[in-house]
Amino acid sequence: MTHVVTEACIRCRYTDCVEVCPVDCFHAGPNMLVIDPDECIDCAVCVAECPVNAIYAEEDVPAAQQAFILLNAELAGTFPVTTKAESPFADAETWKDVADKLHLLER
């Protein structure tokens, strides 16, 4: 089992979750984070750290967000590993409650 970063992360990319991850399974893209399912140990420490509630256990990913299960696996293979917290985007607060952001995902 693994955890999955969903759409709420797009255009926010808060990295509080990265700091607490014991296995460095997070990868940072231009405007969102993803979790490598092959590295995640399902510890769930990251879930509580996400200020936009973008991280779910795979079995709890909402129906409308199911595509992010495969998207995390795919993009973990292209985005670099990140292990240090960074400042969120300057306009992250503006985007944190916006829905339907998949079209804004930068690869």
C-alpha positions in Angstrom: 0.0 0.0 0.0 1.1 3.6 -0.6 0.0 7.1 -0.1 -1.0 9.4 -3.0 -0.7 13.2 -3.5 -3.8 14.5 -5.2 -5.0 17.5 -7.1 -5.1 19.9 -4.1 -1.2 20.1 -4.2 -1.2 21.6 -7.7 -0.1 25.2 -7.7 0.5 25.1 -3.9 3.3 22.5 -3.4 3.6 22.9 0.3 6.6 20.8 1.4 5.8 20.2 5.1 5.3 16.5 4.2 8.7 16.1 2.7 10.5 17.0 6.0 8.8 14.2 7.9 9.1 11.4 5.4 11.5 8.7 6.7 12.2 7.2 3.3 12.5 10.1 0.9 9.6 9.0 -1.3 8.6 12.5 -2.4 9.4 13.9 -5.8 9.0 17.6 -6.7 7.6 18.7 -10.1 7.4 22.2 -11.3 4.1 22.8 -9.4 3.2 19.7 -7.4 4.7 16.9 -5.3 4.2 13.2 -6.0 4.9 10.1 -3.9 6.9 7.2 -5.4 4.7 4.1 -4.6 7.8 1.8 -4.7 9.5 3.8 -2.0 6.5 4.7 0.3 6.3 2.6 3.4 2.8 3.6 4.2 3.7 5.2 7.5 1.1 8.0 7.0 3.3 10.6 8.8 2.9 12.9 5.8 -0.9 13.0 5.8 -1.2 15.2 8.9 1.5 17.5 7.7 -0.2 18.5 4.5 -1.9 21.9 5.0 -4.2 21.4 1.9 -5.2 17.8 2.7 -3.8 16.5 -0.6 -2.4 13.2 0.7 -4.5 10.1 1.0 -3.8 6.4 1.6 -4.3 4.7 -1.7 -7.5 3.0 -0.6 -9.0 6.3 0.6 -8.3 8.4 -2.6 -11.7 10.0 -3.5 -13.3 8.6 -6.6 -12.8 11.9 -8.5 -9.0 11.7 -7.7 -8.3 8.1 -8.7 -6.3 9.2 -11.7 -3.7 10.5 -9.3 -2.7 7.0 -8.2 -1.2 6.3 -11.6 -0.1 9.9 -12.1 2.0 9.7 -8.9 3.7 6.5 -10.1 4.3 7.9 -13.5 5.7 11.3 -12.4 7.8 9.9 -9.6 9.9 8.4 -12.5 10.5 11.8 -14.0 10.4 14.3 -11.1 13.5 14.5 -8.9 13.5 13.3 -5.3 13.1 16.1 -2.8 14.1 15.8 0.9 14.1 19.4 2.2 11.2 21.7 2.9 10.9 24.8 0.7 8.8 27.8 0.8 5.4 27.3 -0.8 4.5 29.3 -3.9 3.8 32.9 -3.2 0.2 32.5 -4.3 -0.3 29.1 -2.7 -3.1 30.4 -0.4 -5.0 31.6 -3.4 -4.9 28.1 -5.0 -5.4 25.8 -1.9 -9.2 25.6 -2.1 -9.5 25.7 -5.9 -10.9 22.5 -7.5 -10.4 21.1 -11.0 -6.7 22.0 -11.3 -5.4 19.0 -13.2 -5.1 21.0 -16.4 -2.7 23.3 -14.6 -0.3 20.4 -13.8 3.2 21.1 -15.2 5.3 18.1 -16.2 
